[in-house]
């Protein structure tokens, strides 16, 4: 996987021994940075609770959304 992240949209390029494909991703640089940053916070064991006391670990919905956005477009190739 290779990603090209630009202002308004991005691209994913997948290369396997059986083929190659590229697709546009509707996330631009700022939106992708926000989503990835939020996801990474959920992986930080030191931040197990947020201010409300709710568990801040691993947001499954966000993980799924990132998968769909970043890998989904080329999933058939992988």
Biopython code that builds the backbone (N, CA, C, O; Angstrom):
import numpy as np
from Bio.PDB.StructureBuilder import StructureBuilder

atoms = [
    (1, "UNK", "N", (0.824, -1.154, 0.000)),
    (1, "UNK", "CA", (0.000, 0.000, 0.000)),
    (1, "UNK", "C", (0.886, 1.241, 0.000)),
    (1, "UNK", "O", (1.872, 1.339, 0.731)),
    (2, "UNK", "N", (0.501, 2.160, -0.830)),
    (2, "UNK", "CA", (1.134, 3.473, -0.889)),
    (2, "UNK", "C", (0.002, 4.489, -0.862)),
    (2, "UNK", "O", (-1.001, 4.339, -1.560)),
    (3, "UNK", "N", (0.172, 5.512, -0.060)),
    (3, "UNK", "CA", (-0.840, 6.563, 0.025)),
    (3, "UNK", "C", (-0.240, 7.880, -0.437)),
    (3, "UNK", "O", (0.899, 8.214, -0.110)),
    (4, "UNK", "N", (-1.023, 8.613, -1.197)),
    (4, "UNK", "CA", (-0.671, 9.974, -1.578)),
    (4, "UNK", "C", (-1.752, 10.865, -0.978)),
    (4, "UNK", "O", (-2.903, 10.838, -1.414)),
    (5, "UNK", "N", (-1.376, 11.651, 0.023)),
    (5, "UNK", "CA", (-2.338, 12.473, 0.750)),
    (5, "UNK", "C", (-2.149, 13.926, 0.333)),
    (5, "UNK", "O", (-1.063, 14.490, 0.477)),
    (6, "UNK", "N", (-3.218, 14.524, -0.184)),
    (6, "UNK", "CA", (-3.175, 15.918, -0.606)),
    (6, "UNK", "C", (-4.314, 16.681, 0.062)),
    (6, "UNK", "O", (-5.072, 16.106, 0.844)),
    (7, "UNK", "N", (-4.437, 17.946, -0.235)),
    (7, "UNK", "CA", (-5.368, 18.818, 0.474)),
    (7, "UNK", "C", (-6.805, 18.312, 0.532)),
    (7, "UNK", "O", (-7.341, 18.118, 1.622)),
    (8, "UNK", "N", (-7.423, 18.099, -0.594)),
    (8, "UNK", "CA", (-8.861, 17.810, -0.636)),
    (8, "UNK", "C", (-9.212, 16.334, -0.766)),
    (8, "UNK", "O", (-10.291, 15.926, -0.336)),
    (9, "UNK", "N", (-8.348, 15.534, -1.339)),
    (9, "UNK", "CA", (-8.577, 14.105, -1.491)),
    (9, "UNK", "C", (-7.234, 13.405, -1.457)),
    (9, "UNK", "O", (-6.183, 14.045, -1.507)),
    (10, "UNK", "N", (-7.277, 12.097, -1.371)),
    (10, "UNK", "CA", (-6.043, 11.322, -1.318)),
    (10, "UNK", "C", (-6.195, 10.126, -2.244)),
    (10, "UNK", "O", (-7.256, 9.905, -2.830)),
    (11, "UNK", "N", (-5.133, 9.367, -2.366)),
    (11, "UNK", "CA", (-5.141, 8.202, -3.247)),
    (11, "UNK", "C", (-4.469, 7.041, -2.535)),
    (11, "UNK", "O", (-3.514, 7.229, -1.781)),
    (12, "UNK", "N", (-4.979, 5.836, -2.780)),
    (12, "UNK", "CA", (-4.345, 4.625, -2.284)),
    (12, "UNK", "C", (-3.913, 3.823, -3.507)),
    (12, "UNK", "O", (-4.656, 3.689, -4.479)),
    (13, "UNK", "N", (-2.710, 3.300, -3.435)),
    (13, "UNK", "CA", (-2.154, 2.473, -4.500)),
    (13, "UNK", "C", (-1.794, 1.132, -3.872)),
    (13, "UNK", "O", (-1.030, 1.072, -2.909)),
    (14, "UNK", "N", (-2.345, 0.068, -4.420)),
    (14, "UNK", "CA", (-2.050, -1.279, -3.915)),
    (14, "UNK", "C", (-1.321, -2.045, -5.008)),
    (14, "UNK", "O", (-1.733, -2.053, -6.168)),
    (15, "UNK", "N", (-0.237, -2.682, -4.613)),
    (15, "UNK", "CA", (0.554, -3.468, -5.555)),
    (15, "UNK", "C", (0.764, -4.849, -4.940)),
    (15, "UNK", "O", (1.282, -4.977, -3.830)),
    (16, "UNK", "N", (0.358, -5.868, -5.669)),
    (16, "UNK", "CA", (0.597, -7.247, -5.245)),
    (16, "UNK", "C", (1.321, -7.960, -6.378)),
    (16, "UNK", "O", (1.528, -7.379, -7.444)),
    (17, "UNK", "N", (1.697, -9.185, -6.164)),
    (17, "UNK", "CA", (2.362, -9.903, -7.253)),
    (17, "UNK", "C", (1.390, -10.247, -8.375)),
    (17, "UNK", "O", (1.800, -10.573, -9.489)),
    (18, "UNK", "N", (0.070, -10.167, -8.062)),
    (18, "UNK", "CA", (-0.938, -10.480, -9.070)),
    (18, "UNK", "C", (-1.493, -9.269, -9.807)),
    (18, "UNK", "O", (-2.195, -9.423, -10.806)),
    (19, "UNK", "N", (-1.187, -8.064, -9.326)),
    (19, "UNK", "CA", (-1.724, -6.901, -10.003)),
    (19, "UNK", "C", (-1.497, -5.618, -9.223)),
    (19, "UNK", "O", (-0.850, -5.609, -8.176)),
    (20, "UNK", "N", (-2.037, -4.552, -9.750)),
    (20, "UNK", "CA", (-1.925, -3.247, -9.109)),
    (20, "UNK", "C", (-3.216, -2.477, -9.360)),
    (20, "UNK", "O", (-3.889, -2.687, -10.369)),
    (21, "UNK", "N", (-3.553, -1.586, -8.433)),
    (21, "UNK", "CA", (-4.745, -0.769, -8.583)),
    (21, "UNK", "C", (-4.564, 0.502, -7.770)),
    (21, "UNK", "O", (-3.808, 0.524, -6.799)),
    (22, "UNK", "N", (-5.253, 1.552, -8.166)),
    (22, "UNK", "CA", (-5.247, 2.781, -7.386)),
    (22, "UNK", "C", (-6.647, 3.350, -7.388)),
    (22, "UNK", "O", (-7.387, 3.230, -8.365)),
    (23, "UNK", "N", (-6.996, 3.971, -6.276)),
    (23, "UNK", "CA", (-8.323, 4.560, -6.126)),
    (23, "UNK", "C", (-8.208, 5.878, -5.376)),
    (23, "UNK", "O", (-7.272, 6.102, -4.608)),
    (24, "UNK", "N", (-9.182, 6.739, -5.621)),
    (24, "UNK", "CA", (-9.261, 7.995, -4.887)),
    (24, "UNK", "C", (-9.926, 7.742, -3.539)),
    (24, "UNK", "O", (-10.858, 6.946, -3.427)),
    (25, "UNK", "N", (-9.429, 8.433, -2.522)),
    (25, "UNK", "CA", (-10.004, 8.404, -1.176)),
    (25, "UNK", "C", (-10.584, 9.790, -0.930)),
    (25, "UNK", "O", (-9.938, 10.798, -1.217)),
    (26, "UNK", "N", (-11.786, 9.842, -0.406)),
    (26, "UNK", "CA", (-12.445, 11.143, -0.244)),
    (26, "UNK", "C", (-11.934, 11.954, 0.941)),
    (26, "UNK", "O", (-12.436, 13.051, 1.188)),
    (27, "UNK", "N", (-10.963, 11.452, 1.671)),
    (27, "UNK", "CA", (-10.385, 12.189, 2.803)),
    (27, "UNK", "C", (-9.195, 13.011, 2.345)),
    (27, "UNK", "O", (-8.288, 12.496, 1.691)),
    (28, "UNK", "N", (-9.202, 14.294, 2.691)),
    (28, "UNK", "CA", (-8.053, 15.143, 2.439)),
    (28, "UNK", "C", (-7.073, 15.058, 3.606)),
    (28, "UNK", "O", (-7.292, 14.303, 4.554)),
    (29, "UNK", "N", (-6.019, 15.816, 3.535)),
    (29, "UNK", "CA", (-4.953, 15.754, 4.538)),
    (29, "UNK", "C", (-5.451, 16.066, 5.943)),
    (29, "UNK", "O", (-5.128, 15.329, 6.875)),
    (30, "UNK", "N", (-6.222, 17.128, 6.127)),
    (30, "UNK", "CA", (-6.681, 17.512, 7.464)),
    (30, "UNK", "C", (-7.630, 16.479, 8.052)),
    (30, "UNK", "O", (-7.484, 16.085, 9.209)),
    (31, "UNK", "N", (-8.599, 16.041, 7.261)),
    (31, "UNK", "CA", (-9.569, 15.058, 7.752)),
    (31, "UNK", "C", (-8.883, 13.742, 8.099)),
    (31, "UNK", "O", (-9.198, 13.126, 9.118)),
    (32, "UNK", "N", (-7.953, 13.311, 7.264)),
    (32, "UNK", "CA", (-7.251, 12.059, 7.538)),
    (32, "UNK", "C", (-6.403, 12.186, 8.798)),
    (32, "UNK", "O", (-6.372, 11.271, 9.621)),
    (33, "UNK", "N", (-5.722, 13.303, 8.951)),
    (33, "UNK", "CA", (-4.892, 13.512, 10.145)),
    (33, "UNK", "C", (-5.745, 13.477, 11.409)),
    (33, "UNK", "O", (-5.333, 12.890, 12.410)),
    (34, "UNK", "N", (-6.924, 14.094, 11.382)),
    (34, "UNK", "CA", (-7.807, 14.076, 12.551)),
    (34, "UNK", "C", (-8.272, 12.660, 12.883)),
    (34, "UNK", "O", (-8.247, 12.256, 14.046)),
    (35, "UNK", "N", (-8.692, 11.909, 11.878)),
    (35, "UNK", "CA", (-9.184, 10.542, 12.112)),
    (35, "UNK", "C", (-8.072, 9.622, 12.615)),
    (35, "UNK", "O", (-8.276, 8.852, 13.553)),
    (36, "UNK", "N", (-6.912, 9.702, 11.997)),
    (36, "UNK", "CA", (-5.795, 8.843, 12.408)),
    (36, "UNK", "C", (-5.325, 9.219, 13.816)),
    (36, "UNK", "O", (-5.000, 8.341, 14.616)),
    (37, "UNK", "N", (-5.287, 10.505, 14.114)),
    (37, "UNK", "CA", (-4.894, 10.955, 15.452)),
    (37, "UNK", "C", (-5.872, 10.446, 16.505)),
    (37, "UNK", "O", (-5.456, 9.968, 17.560)),
    (38, "UNK", "N", (-7.161, 10.545, 16.224)),
    (38, "UNK", "CA", (-8.176, 10.048, 17.165)),
    (38, "UNK", "C", (-8.038, 8.545, 17.349)),
    (38, "UNK", "O", (-8.158, 8.048, 18.469)),
    (39, "UNK", "N", (-7.787, 7.815, 16.268)),
    (39, "UNK", "CA", (-7.608, 6.367, 16.357)),
    (39, "UNK", "C", (-6.391, 6.016, 17.196)),
    (39, "UNK", "O", (-6.456, 5.120, 18.039)),
    (40, "UNK", "N", (-5.287, 6.707, 16.977)),
    (40, "UNK", "CA", (-4.053, 6.426, 17.713)),
    (40, "UNK", "C", (-4.203, 6.704, 19.200)),
    (40, "UNK", "O", (-3.603, 6.009, 20.020)),
    (41, "UNK", "N", (-5.002, 7.718, 19.567)),
    (41, "UNK", "CA", (-5.252, 7.990, 20.988)),
    (41, "UNK", "C", (-5.912, 6.797, 21.648)),
    (41, "UNK", "O", (-5.653, 6.513, 22.818)),
    (42, "UNK", "N", (-6.752, 6.103, 20.922)),
    (42, "UNK", "CA", (-7.430, 4.924, 21.444)),
    (42, "UNK", "C", (-6.507, 3.747, 21.650)),
    (42, "UNK", "O", (-6.888, 2.772, 22.298)),
    (43, "UNK", "N", (-5.318, 3.814, 21.121)),
    (43, "UNK", "CA", (-4.337, 2.738, 21.304)),
    (43, "UNK", "C", (-3.392, 3.018, 22.468)),
    (43, "UNK", "O", (-2.571, 2.171, 22.820)),
    (44, "UNK", "N", (-3.507, 4.209, 23.068)),
    (44, "UNK", "CA", (-2.638, 4.618, 24.170)),
    (44, "UNK", "C", (-3.204, 4.106, 25.489)),
    (44, "UNK", "O", (-4.183, 4.650, 25.997)),
    (45, "UNK", "N", (-2.596, 3.068, 26.041)),
    (45, "UNK", "CA", (-3.077, 2.443, 27.273)),
    (45, "UNK", "C", (-3.085, 3.436, 28.433)),
    (45, "UNK", "O", (-3.880, 3.282, 29.360)),
    (46, "UNK", "N", (-2.230, 4.438, 28.403)),
    (46, "UNK", "CA", (-2.174, 5.435, 29.467)),
    (46, "UNK", "C", (-3.397, 6.340, 29.513)),
    (46, "UNK", "O", (-3.594, 7.059, 30.493)),
    (47, "UNK", "N", (-4.216, 6.317, 28.476)),
    (47, "UNK", "CA", (-5.412, 7.153, 28.426)),
    (47, "UNK", "C", (-6.653, 6.266, 28.398)),
    (47, "UNK", "O", (-7.446, 6.311, 27.457)),
    (48, "UNK", "N", (-6.804, 5.463, 29.443)),
    (48, "UNK", "CA", (-7.895, 4.496, 29.462)),
    (48, "UNK", "C", (-9.254, 5.123, 29.711)),
    (48, "UNK", "O", (-10.273, 4.502, 29.409)),
    (49, "UNK", "N", (-9.306, 6.327, 30.249)),
    (49, "UNK", "CA", (-10.586, 6.998, 30.510)),
    (49, "UNK", "C", (-10.516, 8.444, 30.035)),
    (49, "UNK", "O", (-9.472, 9.090, 30.129)),
    (50, "UNK", "N", (-11.635, 8.944, 29.526)),
    (50, "UNK", "CA", (-11.683, 10.361, 29.178)),
    (50, "UNK", "C", (-12.256, 11.146, 30.357)),
    (50, "UNK", "O", (-12.471, 10.564, 31.420)),
    (51, "UNK", "N", (-12.506, 12.429, 30.210)),
    (51, "UNK", "CA", (-12.971, 13.289, 31.302)),
    (51, "UNK", "C", (-14.304, 12.822, 31.882)),
    (51, "UNK", "O", (-14.572, 13.036, 33.064)),
    (52, "UNK", "N", (-15.136, 12.191, 31.066)),
    (52, "UNK", "CA", (-16.438, 11.730, 31.549)),
    (52, "UNK", "C", (-16.360, 10.368, 32.227)),
    (52, "UNK", "O", (-17.354, 9.891, 32.774)),
    (53, "UNK", "N", (-15.192, 9.740, 32.198)),
    (53, "UNK", "CA", (-15.030, 8.415, 32.783)),
    (53, "UNK", "C", (-15.251, 7.292, 31.792)),
    (53, "UNK", "O", (-15.055, 6.122, 32.122)),
    (54, "UNK", "N", (-15.657, 7.636, 30.585)),
    (54, "UNK", "CA", (-15.878, 6.651, 29.536)),
    (54, "UNK", "C", (-14.538, 6.106, 29.046)),
    (54, "UNK", "O", (-13.569, 6.853, 28.911)),
    (55, "UNK", "N", (-14.491, 4.821, 28.785)),
    (55, "UNK", "CA", (-13.268, 4.220, 28.264)),
    (55, "UNK", "C", (-12.881, 4.873, 26.952)),
    (55, "UNK", "O", (-13.716, 5.026, 26.061)),
    (56, "UNK", "N", (-11.627, 5.255, 26.830)),
    (56, "UNK", "CA", (-11.144, 5.890, 25.618)),
    (56, "UNK", "C", (-10.369, 4.938, 24.728)),
    (56, "UNK", "O", (-9.796, 5.347, 23.718)),
    (57, "UNK", "N", (-10.353, 3.663, 25.104)),
    (57, "UNK", "CA", (-9.575, 2.707, 24.327)),
    (57, "UNK", "C", (-10.329, 2.210, 23.106)),
    (57, "UNK", "O", (-11.541, 1.996, 23.146)),
    (58, "UNK", "N", (-9.619, 2.038, 22.065)),
    (58, "UNK", "CA", (-10.017, 1.442, 20.789)),
    (58, "UNK", "C", (-11.464, 1.670, 20.404)),
    (58, "UNK", "O", (-12.365, 0.964, 20.856)),
    (59, "UNK", "N", (-11.666, 2.647, 19.579)),
    (59, "UNK", "CA", (-12.976, 2.985, 19.046)),
    (59, "UNK", "C", (-13.219, 2.102, 17.823)),
    (59, "UNK", "O", (-12.688, 2.364, 16.744)),
    (60, "UNK", "N", (-14.021, 1.060, 18.000)),
    (60, "UNK", "CA", (-14.258, 0.095, 16.934)),
    (60, "UNK", "C", (-14.915, 0.740, 15.719)),
    (60, "UNK", "O", (-14.587, 0.395, 14.584)),
    (61, "UNK", "N", (-15.831, 1.662, 15.942)),
    (61, "UNK", "CA", (-16.500, 2.336, 14.826)),
    (61, "UNK", "C", (-15.499, 3.161, 14.016)),
    (61, "UNK", "O", (-15.548, 3.162, 12.786)),
    (62, "UNK", "N", (-14.598, 3.857, 14.695)),
    (62, "UNK", "CA", (-13.574, 4.641, 14.006)),
    (62, "UNK", "C", (-12.608, 3.733, 13.265)),
    (62, "UNK", "O", (-12.209, 4.035, 12.140)),
    (63, "UNK", "N", (-12.228, 2.621, 13.887)),
    (63, "UNK", "CA", (-11.340, 1.669, 13.222)),
    (63, "UNK", "C", (-11.981, 1.142, 11.941)),
    (63, "UNK", "O", (-11.321, 1.028, 10.908)),
    (64, "UNK", "N", (-13.256, 0.827, 12.016)),
    (64, "UNK", "CA", (-13.970, 0.330, 10.845)),
    (64, "UNK", "C", (-14.059, 1.402, 9.761)),
    (64, "UNK", "O", (-13.863, 1.113, 8.581)),
    (65, "UNK", "N", (-14.355, 2.634, 10.160)),
    (65, "UNK", "CA", (-14.447, 3.736, 9.198)),
    (65, "UNK", "C", (-13.109, 3.970, 8.498)),
    (65, "UNK", "O", (-13.071, 4.221, 7.293)),
    (66, "UNK", "N", (-12.015, 3.889, 9.252)),
    (66, "UNK", "CA", (-10.694, 4.059, 8.644)),
    (66, "UNK", "C", (-10.383, 2.919, 7.688)),
    (66, "UNK", "O", (-9.820, 3.142, 6.616)),
    (67, "UNK", "N", (-10.744, 1.708, 8.067)),
    (67, "UNK", "CA", (-10.517, 0.561, 7.179)),
    (67, "UNK", "C", (-11.267, 0.761, 5.865)),
    (67, "UNK", "O", (-10.704, 0.604, 4.782)),
    (68, "UNK", "N", (-12.548, 1.110, 5.981)),
    (68, "UNK", "CA", (-13.377, 1.302, 4.787)),
    (68, "UNK", "C", (-12.800, 2.412, 3.909)),
    (68, "UNK", "O", (-12.741, 2.272, 2.687)),
    (69, "UNK", "N", (-12.378, 3.511, 4.530)),
    (69, "UNK", "CA", (-11.868, 4.647, 3.762)),
    (69, "UNK", "C", (-10.494, 4.394, 3.162)),
    (69, "UNK", "O", (-10.236, 4.775, 2.020)),
    (70, "UNK", "N", (-9.597, 3.745, 3.929)),
    (70, "UNK", "CA", (-8.210, 3.620, 3.491)),
    (70, "UNK", "C", (-7.884, 2.328, 2.764)),
    (70, "UNK", "O", (-7.031, 2.315, 1.877)),
    (71, "UNK", "N", (-8.548, 1.250, 3.127)),
    (71, "UNK", "CA", (-8.260, -0.049, 2.498)),
    (71, "UNK", "C", (-9.397, -0.558, 1.638)),
    (71, "UNK", "O", (-9.180, -1.311, 0.690)),
    (72, "UNK", "N", (-10.614, -0.145, 1.971)),
    (72, "UNK", "CA", (-11.782, -0.612, 1.242)),
    (72, "UNK", "C", (-11.717, -0.429, -0.263)),
    (72, "UNK", "O", (-12.102, -1.336, -1.000)),
    (73, "UNK", "N", (-11.244, 0.715, -0.746)),
    (73, "UNK", "CA", (-11.225, 0.924, -2.188)),
    (73, "UNK", "C", (-10.384, -0.098, -2.968)),
    (73, "UNK", "O", (-10.650, -0.334, -4.147)),
    (74, "UNK", "N", (-9.393, -0.695, -2.341)),
    (74, "UNK", "CA", (-8.533, -1.667, -3.031)),
    (74, "UNK", "C", (-8.599, -3.043, -2.367)),
    (74, "UNK", "O", (-7.738, -3.892, -2.598)),
    (75, "UNK", "N", (-9.609, -3.253, -1.555)),
    (75, "UNK", "CA", (-9.742, -4.522, -0.819)),
    (75, "UNK", "C", (-9.751, -5.741, -1.725)),
    (75, "UNK", "O", (-9.179, -6.771, -1.371)),
    (76, "UNK", "N", (-10.379, -5.649, -2.869)),
    (76, "UNK", "CA", (-10.470, -6.793, -3.779)),
    (76, "UNK", "C", (-9.099, -7.267, -4.235)),
    (76, "UNK", "O", (-8.922, -8.443, -4.550)),
    (77, "UNK", "N", (-8.140, -6.371, -4.271)),
    (77, "UNK", "CA", (-6.800, -6.715, -4.743)),
    (77, "UNK", "C", (-5.954, -7.359, -3.650)),
    (77, "UNK", "O", (-5.042, -8.134, -3.939)),
    (78, "UNK", "N", (-6.258, -7.034, -2.390)),
    (78, "UNK", "CA", (-5.408, -7.512, -1.286)),
    (78, "UNK", "C", (-5.729, -8.886, -0.832)),
    (78, "UNK", "O", (-5.088, -9.398, 0.086)),
]
sb = StructureBuilder()
sb.init_structure("model")
sb.init_model(0)
sb.init_chain("A")
sb.init_seg("    ")
for serial, (resi, resn, name, xyz) in enumerate(atoms, 1):
    if name == "N":
        sb.init_residue(resn, " ", resi, " ")
    sb.init_atom(name, np.array(xyz, "f"), 0.0, 1.0, " ", f" {name:<3s}", serial, name[0])
structure = sb.get_structure()
